[in-house]
Amino acid sequence: MQKDEQALLFPTLERLTVCLPRHELLEIVKDAEEVEALLKIEIGRLHEKLNNAQPLSTAKEVTDKAMSVNEMLTSFETPADKFGATVSALIGRLRKPLETPHPPHSTLIHHIAQRDKLLQKPGKTEDLDSQKKKQSEQVQALLDLQKNPIFTNKMTEATALLSLWKRISGHRSANVFRRAVSERDAPGYTDKILFPVDLSLIRKMVTAGIIDSYAEFQKYIGLMSHNCVKFNGRESDYGIVAREFESYVDESIVTAVNAATEAAIKKGEVEAKKSLQKKEQPASSLSVSEKKKTEAPATKPKSTPPSSVSGPATAPAVA
């Protein structure tokens, strides 16, 4: 992984954990500690096989779970995939170019290559560096959302979020998440997934005002994808679908926030321009009606009532 990609990794992992409840975060820490111990054992066994050295020692219960060298060479699962469901779900949601390497003999490597080939537009090819640069820019755009008030501010109306929901519900992968997972279809789901989320629930929460910002919308989509990868595994078909759908939703949110930001800027510029024009408008450019309002009415000279008899007035007679 290159330095610029390493700089994106930890902020991205932090962003992906924003959607997770505290209980799930504690599970990640617990799983991570066990997976780390297993990895040390397996590295020690590989070291012993290559150099006839002594393997690293650890607790017996952890040693029993660690794979032998032959198992490591043939298995399509890592310790995280076998014993760290929450850790595997977290790293399984990473998008290119931050995706972690797949285990040996992974059935997904060929599948992913075929998918990328099908998604590539005809007659348009990009070299690897250009692809990685574009992918890094997309990851950075998601991190930059946190600084945009349009993304975090609460909305008084649900129109924009319902429009976004309608858009993503039309994606080819949306059918997988349209309804709640039943115990009949997925035995053990309710035991493993404590905070189930689906698209129909997200729509109800938007309508009720519980989800009232783009940030909240993204959090619940993230939790829904996390649940899918956790239950099915990052190497499963559903794991691929979850990553693909979450990436599509992220891109849709970036597009919506950028459009709303541009509209707000344009609206502010127009209002500021109108205000400035009103202040600097010269008197000569005023309309006739405005001139009449601003001009003070002319004062008319007082006129004396005309006399009924012409000539000098005569003094009244004295009795």
Buried (B, 14 or more C-beta within 10 A) or exposed (E): EEEEBEEBBEBBBEBBBEBBEEEBEEBBEEBBEBBBBBBBBBBBBBBBBEEEEEBBEBEEEBBEBBBEEEEBEEBBBBBBBBBBBBBBBBBBBBBBBBBBEBBEEBEBBEEBEEEEEEEEEEEEEEEEEEBBBEBBEBBBBBEEBEEBEBBBEEBEEBEBBEEBBEBBBEBEBBEBBEEEBEEEEBEEBEEEBEBBBBBEBBBEBBEEEEBBBBBBBBBBBBBBBBBBBBBBBBBBEBBBBBBBBBBBBBBBBBEBBBEBBEEEEEEEEEEEEEEEEEEEEEEEEBEEEEEEEEEEEEEEEEEEEEEEEEEEEEEEEEE
